[in-house]
Amino acid sequence: MTQIRMDQSQTAQPWVIILSSFMIISLGACHAYGSGVLYTALLERYHEPVTKTTWLGSMSFAVFALAAPLGSVVINIYTCRLCVLIGGVTTLVGYGTSFFVNKMDYLFVTLSLTTGIGQSLCYTGGLIILGYYFEENPSLATGIVVTGAGVGMLAMPPFTQFLINTYSLQGAFLILGVTGFQTCVFGSLLRPHPLERKRKIRVEHNKISQNFFRRFNFSNDCLQHIDIFTNVQFLSFLACCLTWCAGVGIALLYLPAYYVSRGSTDIEASFLVTFVGIGSIISRILVGLFVNDETVNARMVFFALLGLAGTSTCFLTLYTGTYAGKVASSLVLGLYTGGEYSIFSAVLLEMMGLERLASSVGASLLVCGIGYLVGPPMAGKMRDMG
């Protein structure tokens, strides 16, 4: 009983963790959702080819996911709190240096790479902390928290467009950097879970007793989980993540430009994208509640949503000739692509267990990054050829 009371006194209140993670994801991990608006502004400012500009946007999505294993390493060695704090500072540095860039080539380092890494660290830390605090009921907690991404998807496109119109593209970079830096405030509230402390104690013991490579305990904390790649179910999940993110990356990056080509203004197109966020928020909450029922198979729900998203996208051109049709298409896209995030970690927790949660999330987001990286440029190349 004494040990139980001690552990409880060393943890944060659950509502603090949920609120903090929600704000971290909504403030620090959703800037990529404004890349469609930035894509148009970058074309107008730098007058570079469509394919090159597309690579810049796709890298924002890709680095966000590809850097997830780095977040897993930080969490395995230290804590989720430190992971978020590093992410907030990195995001500020990335946007701050982008302010001084006058050539698009440098934005691949400052905007896509540096900022993408910062946002990825924020997202990974804010998501994985839920696995420690809500091991018995992760779906509902995750469903609530990832609605922060829906809020970000709802607010980021018009907010980014407003900043560009008011302060220019360079001024927008500065304000977006300060916005992302606010994740440090909420990250400081992520009090480490006792399991994280035990991991850190084990690592510090190895620092004294083992050589340089083993003292960081990479073999025990990270590389011992290499066996996740022998799990057939997990490999199937990775293949699903690859195609899913390639399609979502294309849709989010080109949707504003597509609406403009169908008669909308730039401002109208940015507001139309917010309906993706509305649909995503609804989906994340409902799917989280639905999967909270123990009789519901989370994996089946995950794959069913992906099938519906792909089917609805095939008929996109049939009902986007009117404003109402564009609103409907945005809502449908959000409804069928948002719910997956609510059960992403829950599916992996069920499939791989808590001990391998950080490693499996990192590997899955790495594959998602590959999808985000290759999807939009392929579509851009097809557009140039057409």
LOLUMPA-966882 format. One line per 10 residues: number of its first residue (from 1); their letters; for each residue x, y, z of N, C-alpha, C. Coordinates in steps of 0.02 Angstrom, whole numbers, plus 50000, padded with zeros to 5 digits. Atoms other than C-alpha are relative to their C-alpha. Layout:
NUM> a> X Y Z X Y Z X Y Z | ...
END
This chain:
1> mtqirmdqsq> 50041 49940 50000 50000 50000 50000 50043 50063 50000 | 49956 49942 49999 50144 50117 50039 50028 50016 49931 | 49972 49990 50066 50219 50088 49867 49948 50030 49952 | 50054 49974 50043 50051 50122 49783 49990 50074 50014 | 50010 49929 49984 50030 50286 49875 50058 50042 49974 | 49943 49963 50024 50206 50337 49830 49996 50011 49925 | 50004 49994 50073 50178 50302 49645 49947 50051 49980 | 50053 49953 50016 50015 50399 49646 50022 50072 50014 | 49978 49932 49983 50099 50548 49729 50051 50026 49950 | 49949 49981 50047 50233 50547 49595 49973 50012 49930
11> taqpwviils> 50029 49991 50066 50113 50558 49448 49957 50062 49998 | 50044 49942 50009 50015 50703 49377 49927 49977 49999 | 50071 50016 50006 49826 50712 49379 49985 49983 49927 | 50016 50020 50069 49752 50625 49226 49975 50058 49957 | 50028 49946 50040 49658 50781 49172 50056 50050 49979 | 49944 49957 50018 49822 50880 49174 50037 49971 49940 | 49966 50034 50056 49902 50752 49058 49959 50008 49936 | 50043 49995 50060 49753 50754 48938 50000 50072 49973 | 50001 49930 50022 49743 50945 48934 50067 50020 49971 | 49934 49981 50024 49930 50965 48913 50015 49968 49932
21> sfmiislgac> 49988 50034 50064 49942 50835 48775 49956 50029 49945 | 50045 49968 50048 49792 50913 48688 50029 50065 49973 | 49973 49936 50020 49873 51084 48686 50067 49992 49963 | 49936 50012 50035 50043 51015 48635 49988 49981 49928 | 50014 50022 50069 49969 50929 48483 49967 50054 49959 | 50035 49948 50038 49856 51074 48435 50045 50059 49984 | 49956 49943 50011 49993 51206 48453 50065 49982 49963 | 49934 50015 50024 50150 51114 48406 50006 49947 49947 | 49994 50057 50046 50107 50968 48293 49953 50005 49941 | 50050 49993 50053 49983 51039 48168 50019 50051 49947
31> haygsgvlyt> 49980 49948 50048 50083 51166 48069 50002 49973 49929 | 49998 50029 50067 50099 51046 47924 49932 50004 49965 | 50066 49995 50030 49912 51061 47898 49990 50067 49964 | 50002 49937 50036 49943 51239 47840 50046 50002 49940 | 49952 50002 50056 50067 51181 47708 49966 50013 49933 | 50035 49987 50063 49934 51191 47573 49995 50075 49987 | 50002 49927 50007 49916 51378 47607 50070 50027 49987 | 49931 49979 50012 50105 51400 47618 50023 49982 49930 | 49982 50022 50067 50122 51305 47454 49984 50054 49949 | 50019 49947 50046 50027 51441 47361 50042 50063 50010
41> alleryhepv> 49960 49941 49985 50122 51581 47450 50072 49992 49977 | 49931 50014 50021 50290 51499 47413 50007 50004 49924 | 49999 49994 50073 50247 51485 47229 50002 50073 49978 | 50004 49929 50019 50205 51670 47222 50064 50038 50019 | 49941 49962 49977 50361 51727 47318 50063 49979 49963 | 49936 50023 50027 50499 51618 47246 49997 49981 49926 | 50009 50015 50071 50428 51575 47074 50041 49939 49978 | 49966 50063 50016 50504 51402 47079 49951 49952 49966 | 50045 50049 50031 50435 51251 46981 49954 49967 50050 | 50050 50032 49957 50282 51163 47049 50030 49939 50036
51> tkttwlgsms> 49973 50061 49970 50377 51001 47078 50047 50016 50058 | 49954 49981 49947 50513 51086 47181 49963 50027 50061 | 50040 49974 49945 50387 51181 47285 49962 49945 50036 | 50035 50057 49971 50291 51020 47311 50046 49960 50046 | 49953 50036 49957 50447 50936 47379 50008 50034 50067 | 49994 49963 49937 50460 51073 47509 49941 49985 50046 | 50060 50015 49960 50281 51043 47566 49998 49928 50023 | 50002 50071 49981 50296 50854 47563 50051 49984 50053 | 49950 50012 49949 50454 50861 47666 49977 50022 50069 | 50027 49979 49935 50360 50955 47802 49961 49944 50032
61> favfalaapl> 50037 50059 49975 50243 50805 47819 50048 49943 50015 | 49956 50058 49995 50382 50679 47792 50046 50003 50061 | 49953 49994 49944 50508 50745 47919 49962 49994 50066 | 50042 50006 49941 50367 50760 48045 49994 49927 50022 | 50008 50071 49984 50343 50572 48034 50067 49963 50004 | 49936 50034 50002 50521 50519 47992 50040 50011 50064 | 49962 49984 49940 50588 50602 48149 49972 49966 50062 | 50031 50032 49942 50473 50500 48262 50046 49952 50036 | 49953 50043 49963 50607 50369 48299 50048 50039 50045 | 49958 49958 49958 50715 50511 48365 49963 50016 50065
71> gsvviniytc> 50040 49989 49940 50574 50553 48484 49996 49938 50044 | 50002 50062 49962 50562 50371 48534 50064 49989 50039 | 49935 50007 49966 50748 50369 48576 50004 50046 50061 | 49999 49952 49945 50732 50526 48682 49956 49976 50058 | 50046 50023 49948 50583 50453 48774 50027 49937 50034 | 49974 50061 49970 50664 50282 48799 50058 50014 50048 | 49942 49984 49958 50820 50363 48872 49981 50049 50056 | 50018 49948 49951 50742 50513 48961 49926 49998 50015 | 50072 49998 49985 50559 50565 48972 49962 50034 49943 | 50044 49967 50048 50412 50624 48869 50003 50076 50008
81> rlcvliggvt> 49997 49928 49987 50426 50795 48952 50059 50031 49963 | 49941 49973 50033 50603 50823 48888 49992 49998 49924 | 50012 50007 50071 50552 50763 48716 49959 50060 49974 | 50043 49943 50020 50416 50898 48705 50038 50066 50006 | 49963 49937 49991 50529 51035 48773 50051 50010 49944 | 49952 49994 50055 50663 50998 48644 49963 50016 49935 | 50039 49987 50060 50529 50996 48510 49977 50072 49994 | 50023 49931 50001 50461 51167 48558 50056 50048 49982 | 49942 49956 50014 50633 51248 48554 50021 49991 49927 | 49979 50014 50069 50676 51164 48388 49952 50032 49950
91> tlvgygtsff> 50049 49968 50043 50514 51225 48310 50012 50075 49995 | 49986 49928 49999 50553 51404 48362 50062 50016 49958 | 49938 49988 50038 50729 51392 48290 49987 49992 49925 | 50014 50011 50070 50664 51322 48126 49963 50057 49967 | 50038 49944 50028 50535 51457 48096 50040 50065 50004 | 49961 49939 49993 50650 51593 48162 50053 50009 49947 | 49950 49996 50053 50788 51552 48040 49969 50006 49931 | 50035 49994 50065 50662 51538 47898 49985 50073 49984 | 50014 49930 50010 50626 51723 47924 50056 50034 49958 | 49943 49968 50032 50800 51766 47858 50017 49970 49931
101> vnkmdylfvt> 49984 50035 50062 50796 51650 47706 49971 50037 49940 | 50022 49967 50061 50786 51731 47535 50001 49954 49939 | 49997 50049 50054 50811 51574 47431 49966 49936 50023 | 50040 50058 49980 50694 51425 47432 50043 49940 50020 | 49958 50058 49986 50836 51298 47436 50016 49995 50075 | 49984 50002 49928 50878 51347 47615 49940 49982 50043 | 50060 50018 49962 50698 51322 47669 49994 49925 50011 | 50002 50072 49990 50722 51135 47647 50033 49981 50067 | 49966 50013 49936 50838 51144 47799 49963 50033 50058 | 50029 49963 49945 50755 51278 47904 49926 49984 50012
111> lslttgigqs> 50072 50009 49993 50570 51252 47869 49981 49927 50002 | 50021 50070 50003 50552 51070 47818 50035 49957 50051 | 49962 50045 49957 50692 50986 47914 49996 50020 50074 | 49996 49979 49930 50715 51088 48074 49931 50004 50032 | 50067 49994 49972 50533 51133 48101 49965 49933 50003 | 50031 50066 50000 50476 50959 48053 50023 49957 50058 | 49974 50038 49943 50590 50880 48183 49969 50025 50065 | 50030 49973 49940 50525 50998 48316 49928 49980 50011 | 50070 50019 49995 50343 50962 48279 49993 49925 50014 | 50002 50072 49989 50378 50775 48274 50014 49982 50073
121> lcytggliil> 49984 50013 49929 50458 50778 48447 49941 50019 50045 | 50058 49980 49960 50308 50872 48516 49944 49948 49995 | 50054 50049 50010 50184 50750 48440 50015 49934 50033 | 49982 50065 49972 50279 50594 48493 49996 50001 50076 | 50002 49996 49927 50300 50652 48672 49930 50007 50027 | 50068 49989 49977 50121 50712 48688 49956 49939 49991 | 50041 50060 50013 50053 50548 48619 50021 49941 50044 | 49977 50059 49963 50162 50418 48705 49988 50006 50074 | 50013 49993 49929 50136 50492 48878 49932 49970 50019 | 50066 50029 49987 49955 50432 48863 50004 49925 50012
131> gyyfeenpsl> 49992 50071 49990 50014 50253 48851 50022 49982 50070 | 49979 50012 49931 50094 50267 49022 49944 50014 50050 | 50050 49979 49952 49951 50356 49110 49932 49966 49990 | 50066 50029 50014 49804 50269 49025 50008 49932 49966 | 49986 50066 50029 49866 50093 48993 49937 49957 49994 | 50059 50042 50000 49698 50014 49035 49946 50026 49953 | 50052 49972 50042 49592 50133 48930 50029 50053 49954 | 49964 49950 50040 49700 50216 48797 49958 50031 49945 | 50036 49976 50059 49571 50236 48657 49963 50065 50014 | 50038 49940 49985 49461 50364 48744 50047 50060 50013
141> atgivvtgag> 49953 49946 49987 49608 50466 48809 50033 50025 49936 | 49968 49981 50064 49693 50463 48639 49950 50036 49955 | 50052 49968 50041 49529 50507 48554 49990 50073 50019 | 50008 49931 49977 49512 50662 48662 50061 50042 49979 | 49939 49961 50012 49693 50716 48641 50011 50015 49926 | 49985 49989 50070 49708 50692 48454 49948 50045 49966 | 50043 49948 50028 49558 50805 48428 50037 50067 49998 | 49957 49941 50005 49693 50935 48459 50027 50009 49930 | 49977 49996 50069 49758 50892 48287 49943 50022 49956 | 50057 49976 50038 49582 50917 48221 49989 50074 50008
151> vgmlamppft> 50005 49928 49988 49576 51088 48303 50054 50037 49961 | 49946 49969 50038 49744 51127 48226 49985 50000 49926 | 50019 50004 50070 49682 51068 48057 49946 50051 49983 | 50054 49952 50009 49529 51178 48080 50027 50072 50000 | 49978 49931 49992 49625 51334 48132 50060 50019 49959 | 49935 49983 50030 49794 51322 48047 49995 50030 49929 | 50002 49970 50067 49747 51353 47863 49977 50073 49998 | 50019 49929 50001 49646 51514 47891 50046 50044 50041 | 49953 49961 49959 49766 51570 48028 50063 50015 49960 | 49940 49990 50041 49915 51546 47911 49986 50050 49944
161> qflintyslq> 50018 49954 50054 49825 51635 47770 49993 50071 50026 | 50006 49934 49969 49783 51780 47887 50068 50030 50014 | 49933 49975 49985 49964 51795 47942 50036 50021 49936 | 49967 49983 50064 50026 51795 47761 49972 50064 49972 | 50031 49940 50027 49900 51926 47708 50016 50062 50041 | 49990 49943 49955 49935 52037 47859 50074 50017 50010 | 49930 49988 49982 50121 52015 47895 50050 49975 49948 | 49959 50029 50053 50188 51936 47734 50022 49930 50021 | 49978 50068 49986 50261 51762 47722 50054 49998 50054 | 49946 49999 49951 50416 51808 47824 49973 50013 50070
171> gaflilgvtg> 50030 49986 49935 50312 51882 47964 49961 49941 50026 | 50038 50060 49981 50203 51726 47964 50047 49948 50031 | 49952 50048 49973 50358 51620 47995 50015 50016 50074 | 49984 49982 49931 50400 51718 48153 49943 49984 50048 | 50057 50011 49955 50225 51708 48227 49986 49926 50007 | 50009 50072 49995 50209 51523 48186 50052 49969 50045 | 49949 50025 49956 50374 51494 48274 49984 50012 50073 | 50019 49984 49931 50315 51581 48431 49941 49957 50022 | 50057 50044 49984 50152 51482 48424 50024 49930 50018 | 49974 50067 49985 50247 51318 48416 50040 49997 50064
181> fqtcvfgsll> 49959 49997 49939 50360 51373 48559 49958 49994 50063 | 50043 50004 49941 50210 51379 48676 49991 49928 50025 | 50005 50069 49977 50216 51189 48683 50046 49987 50060 | 49955 50009 49942 50358 51208 48809 49963 50012 50065 | 50040 49985 49940 50233 51281 48933 49962 49938 50021 | 50041 50058 49983 50120 51129 48923 50043 49937 50007 | 49956 50057 49992 50264 51007 48903 50029 49995 50070 | 49974 50000 49932 50330 51060 49072 49952 49969 50050 | 50050 50030 49956 50167 50993 49147 49996 49924 49995 | 50001 50073 50009 50199 50816 49085 50047 49967 50051
191> rphplerkrk> 49959 50029 49946 50261 50747 49250 50018 49928 49982 | 49981 50068 50019 50361 50589 49216 49964 49946 50040 | 50033 50057 49969 50271 50427 49252 50053 49957 50036 | 49951 50043 49966 50354 50306 49376 50036 49951 49954 | 49967 50045 50047 50389 50187 49232 50056 50035 49962 | 49947 49962 50033 50487 50325 49146 50060 50010 50047 | 49947 49991 49952 50586 50356 49305 50041 49936 50008 | 49964 50064 49994 50628 50171 49320 50045 49990 49940 | 49959 50007 50060 50690 50172 49141 50062 50044 50004 | 49943 49954 49995 50799 50324 49174 50051 49977 50051
201> irvehnkisq> 49954 50026 49950 50872 50247 49331 50041 49943 49971 | 49964 50056 50031 50916 50091 49232 50053 50024 49951 | 49953 49973 50048 50999 50194 49097 50060 50032 50036 | 49945 49968 49964 51101 50296 49223 50045 49948 50033 | 49959 50054 49972 51159 50135 49304 50047 49973 49946 | 49959 50025 50056 51221 50076 49134 50055 50049 49981 | 49949 49950 50016 51315 50240 49110 50063 49988 50042 | 49944 50011 49956 51425 50192 49256 50033 49933 49985 | 49974 50068 50003 51445 50006 49225 50018 49976 49930 | 49989 50025 50067 51455 49993 49035 50038 50051 49959
211> nffrrfnfsn> 49962 49956 50044 51552 50068 48889 49955 50052 49969 | 50037 49943 50027 51499 50220 48786 49935 49980 49966 | 50060 50017 50038 51378 50134 48670 49948 49966 50043 | 50048 50035 49959 51299 50023 48800 49975 50042 50058 | 50022 49960 49943 51291 50156 48935 49938 50040 49984 | 50062 49968 50019 51156 50245 48837 49944 49949 49992 | 50049 50054 50000 51069 50075 48835 49959 49997 49937 | 50036 50005 50063 51024 50084 48652 49978 49927 49987 | 50016 50069 50014 51030 49894 48643 49941 49976 50041 | 50055 50022 49957 50912 49871 48789 49937 50040 49989
221> dclqhidift> 50058 49957 50006 50797 50019 48761 49972 50005 49929 | 50022 49989 50069 50790 50027 48571 50010 49938 49957 | 49985 50053 50048 50879 49890 48476 49972 49933 50019 | 50030 50063 49981 50807 49749 48578 49930 49992 49969 | 50067 50002 50029 50641 49794 48497 50002 49992 49924 | 49995 50011 50072 50707 49756 48323 49955 49942 49979 | 50042 50057 50017 50601 49598 48334 49930 50020 49981 | 50066 49979 50022 50447 49703 48300 49993 49991 49925 | 50003 50007 50072 50493 49687 48117 49994 49928 49977 | 50014 50069 50017 50469 49499 48125 49926 49984 50011
231> nvqflsflac> 50072 50009 49988 50286 49523 48172 49962 50014 49936 | 50034 49993 50064 50182 49493 48016 49944 50051 50003 | 50054 49952 49993 50035 49592 48081 50027 50072 50000 | 49971 49933 49997 50147 49740 48118 50026 50021 49931 | 49977 49985 50067 50225 49731 47944 49941 50019 49955 | 50060 49982 50038 50050 49734 47869 49975 50069 50019 | 50019 49933 49976 50010 49885 47975 50045 50053 49970 | 49953 49952 50030 50167 49972 47910 49984 50012 49926 | 50018 49992 50071 50116 49939 47729 49938 50043 49994 | 50061 49960 49999 49947 50013 47769 50017 50073 50013
241> cltwcagvgi> 49979 49932 49984 50029 50167 47846 50032 50035 49941 | 49965 49971 50057 50136 50193 47691 49950 50027 49948 | 50048 49979 50051 49990 50201 47569 49951 50052 50027 | 50045 49952 49969 49878 50294 47691 50029 50070 50000 | 49970 49933 49994 49999 50437 47719 50019 50029 49932 | 49987 49974 50067 50047 50450 47536 49936 50033 49972 | 50063 49971 50024 49863 50480 47494 49979 50062 50039 | 50020 49943 49959 49829 50597 47640 50045 50060 49986 | 49954 49946 50016 49985 50698 47601 49982 50036 49936 | 50022 49971 50064 49927 50725 47423 49938 50042 50009
251> allylpayyv> 50063 49965 49991 49753 50774 47477 50008 50066 50037 | 49994 49940 49959 49804 50900 47610 50043 50054 49966 | 49956 49951 50032 49941 50981 47506 49967 50033 49940 | 50028 49973 50062 49843 51003 47346 49928 50023 50005 | 50071 49983 49995 49667 51030 47412 49986 50074 49991 | 50014 49928 50012 49677 51222 47424 50009 50020 49927 | 49988 49983 50071 49752 51235 47249 49946 49970 49956 | 50053 50031 50040 49621 51114 47183 49936 50040 50004 | 50060 49960 49993 49480 51218 47254 50005 50066 49962 | 49990 49939 50039 49556 51374 47176 49989 49986 49925
261> srgstdieas> 50010 50018 50071 49559 51284 47008 49927 49988 49983 | 50072 50011 50011 49374 51248 47032 49959 50063 50014 | 50036 49937 49996 49331 51432 47053 50002 50036 50066 | 49997 49967 49935 49368 51474 47235 50058 50050 50003 | 49944 49954 49987 49476 51620 47294 50048 49967 50050 | 49951 50027 49953 49632 51591 47400 49972 49997 50071 | 50028 49997 49932 49544 51645 47560 49943 49949 50008 | 50054 50048 49998 49390 51542 47520 50026 49929 50002 | 49971 50067 50000 49497 51390 47484 50029 49982 50068 | 49971 50014 49934 49588 51406 47651 49945 49986 50051
271> flvtfvgigs> 50055 50014 49954 49421 51413 47742 49966 49934 49984 | 50028 50065 50018 49357 51263 47645 50039 49943 50031 | 49959 50052 49970 49503 51163 47711 49984 49992 50074 | 50018 50006 49929 49444 51202 47888 49945 49949 50012 | 50052 50051 49992 49296 51088 47857 50030 49930 50004 | 49965 50063 49989 49422 50946 47846 50013 49993 50075 | 49989 50001 49928 49466 50993 48024 49937 49985 50040 | 50063 50013 49966 49284 50995 48077 49982 49926 49996 | 50014 50072 50008 49256 50822 48005 50048 49957 50039 | 49949 50038 49964 49418 50762 48083 49986 50001 50075
281> iisrilvglf> 50016 49996 49929 49368 50824 48257 49943 49953 50017 | 50058 50043 49988 49199 50737 48246 50021 49927 49997 | 49979 50070 50009 49280 50577 48184 50043 49976 50057 | 49954 50021 49947 49416 50573 48316 49962 49987 50065 | 50038 50010 49938 49291 50592 48458 49956 49938 49995 | 50047 50056 50007 49163 50469 48391 50036 49933 49996 | 49962 50062 50007 49291 50337 48343 50031 49981 50067 | 49972 50015 49934 49377 50353 48513 49948 49972 50047 | 50054 50026 49957 49211 50327 48602 49977 49931 49977 | 50024 50063 50028 49161 50185 48485 50048 49943 50017
291> vndetvnarm> 49950 50052 49988 49323 50088 48506 50010 49988 50075 | 49995 50009 49928 49314 50114 48694 49960 49939 50023 | 50037 50062 49987 49188 49970 48690 50045 49940 49989 | 49954 50056 50004 49287 49812 48725 49981 49950 49945 | 50021 50048 50051 49184 49714 48598 50017 50023 49929 | 49984 49972 50066 49241 49827 48455 50074 49986 49984 | 49931 50014 50023 49396 49775 48357 50029 50063 49970 | 49971 49936 50022 49503 49931 48340 50033 49994 49932 | 49965 50007 50064 49602 49861 48195 49951 49999 49942 | 50050 50002 50054 49447 49826 48092 49972 50070 49987
301> vffallglag> 50024 49931 50009 49384 50003 48123 50052 50041 49963 | 49946 49963 50032 49553 50072 48071 50001 49987 49924 | 49996 50017 50071 49556 49979 47905 49936 50019 49963 | 50063 49981 50031 49371 50013 47871 50000 50075 49983 | 49997 49928 50012 49399 50201 47887 50045 50016 49939 | 49955 49989 50057 49544 50192 47764 49965 49982 49934 | 50036 50019 50060 49436 50100 47638 49948 50051 49980 | 50050 49950 50014 49298 50228 47652 50032 50065 49975 | 49965 49939 50022 49422 50372 47633 50022 49993 49927 | 49979 50010 50069 49493 50299 47473 49942 49999 49952
311> tstcfltlyt> 50059 50003 50044 49321 50263 47400 49970 50069 49989 | 50031 49933 50007 49254 50438 47435 50044 50046 49958 | 49955 49958 50039 49409 50519 47358 49994 49987 49925 | 50007 50017 50072 49380 50427 47194 49945 50040 49966 | 50058 49963 50029 49218 50526 47170 50004 50075 50015 | 49992 49931 49979 49290 50694 47224 49979 50049 49945 | 50014 49953 50054 49274 50778 47054 49926 50005 49982 | 50070 50001 50019 49090 50735 47040 49958 50051 50039 | 50042 49956 49959 49030 50852 47178 50038 50060 50028 | 49964 49941 49978 49157 50994 47193 49991 50059 49953
321> gtyagkvass> 50014 49944 50045 49082 51107 47061 49965 50058 50034 | 50034 49948 49962 48983 51204 47191 50032 50008 50069 | 49972 49988 49934 49027 51280 47359 49976 49946 50049 | 50027 50051 49955 48912 51158 47450 50035 49933 49988 | 49965 50062 50014 48996 51014 47361 50071 49999 50027 | 49933 49996 49972 49168 51075 47414 49999 49992 50076 | 50007 50008 49927 49110 51089 47594 49989 49926 50017 | 50015 50071 49988 49041 50912 47585 50063 49957 49990 | 49940 50040 50013 49202 50844 47509 50052 50008 50055 | 49953 49988 49945 49307 50925 47646 49978 49964 50063
331> lvlglytgge> 50025 50035 49941 49195 50857 47782 50010 49925 49995 | 49992 50072 50009 49199 50682 47710 50073 49979 50007 | 49929 50015 49993 49388 50687 47695 50021 50000 50073 | 49983 49998 49929 49403 50738 47877 49970 49943 50040 | 50034 50054 49964 49276 50609 47937 50036 49934 49991 | 49971 50066 50014 49365 50463 47854 50076 49997 50008 | 49928 50002 49988 49546 50515 47885 50020 50023 50070 | 49984 49976 49933 49534 50586 48062 49997 49946 50053 | 50010 50050 49948 49473 50437 48161 50058 49953 50010 | 49943 50045 49994 49627 50334 48124 50049 50023 50054
341> ysifsavlle> 49952 49974 49951 49731 50449 48234 49977 49986 50071 | 50026 50014 49933 49616 50415 48382 50020 49931 50025 | 49986 50070 49981 49657 50230 48380 50068 49977 49977 | 49934 50019 50025 49831 50234 48307 50042 49967 50055 | 49960 50028 49946 49922 50207 48472 49965 49942 50034 | 50038 50054 49969 49782 50097 48539 50009 49935 49961 | 49989 50059 50042 49801 49978 48391 50070 49972 50012 | 49931 50022 49989 49989 49972 48418 50009 49972 50071 | 49996 50025 49932 49969 49950 48606 49971 49930 50005 | 50032 50066 50001 49852 49803 48576 50043 49950 49962
351> mmglerlass> 49962 50044 50043 49965 49732 48442 50069 49983 50028 | 49930 50008 49981 50137 49758 48520 50014 50003 50075 | 49990 49996 49929 50113 49791 48706 50033 50066 50021 | 49975 49936 49975 50167 49938 48817 50076 50004 49995 | 49927 49999 50001 50351 49888 48823 50027 50020 49932 | 49978 49985 50068 50364 49905 48634 49960 50057 49968 | 50042 49948 50027 50243 50049 48615 50041 50057 49968 | 49961 49945 50026 50372 50187 48593 50036 49980 49935 | 49964 50023 50059 50474 50085 48468 49953 49989 49941 | 50047 50014 50055 50322 50030 48367 49969 50064 49974
361> vgasllvcgi> 50026 49935 50023 50250 50207 48362 50053 50035 49958 | 49946 49968 50038 50419 50273 48305 50009 49968 49931 | 49992 50034 50064 50435 50141 48169 49941 50014 49954 | 50060 49987 50041 50256 50169 48110 50000 50071 49972 | 49997 49931 50025 50277 50357 48099 50057 50010 49950 | 49946 49998 50050 50441 50329 48007 49974 49980 49932 | 50029 50023 50063 50348 50232 47873 49949 50051 49975 | 50046 49947 50020 50212 50366 47873 50038 50057 49967 | 49959 49947 50029 50349 50492 47838 50022 49984 49929 | 49982 50020 50068 50405 50393 47687 49941 50010 49953
371> gylvgppmag> 50059 49989 50041 50227 50397 47623 49988 50074 49985 | 50007 49928 50010 50214 50585 47650 50053 50028 49953 | 49945 49976 50041 50382 50607 47564 49991 49985 49926 | 50003 50021 50070 50347 50511 47405 49933 50016 49967 | 50066 49990 50029 50160 50542 47383 49991 50065 49963 | 50011 49936 50034 50147 50729 47345 50047 50013 49941 | 49958 49989 50059 50301 50738 47232 49980 49957 49940 | 50024 50041 50055 50234 50593 47129 49939 50033 49967 | 50059 49966 50027 50070 50687 47111 50022 50064 49963 | 49976 49939 50034 50165 50847 47068 50032 49985 49933
381> kmrdmg> 49970 50019 50063 50264 50757 46934 49947 49982 49949 | 50056 50016 50046 50103 50689 46859 49965 50063 49977 | 50032 49937 50019 50031 50865 46862 50042 50036 49948 | 49957 49967 50050 50183 50936 46770 49997 49965 49932 | 50003 50039 50062 50172 50796 46641 49934 50010 49965 | 50067 49991 50029 49986 50826 46618 49988 50069 49974
END
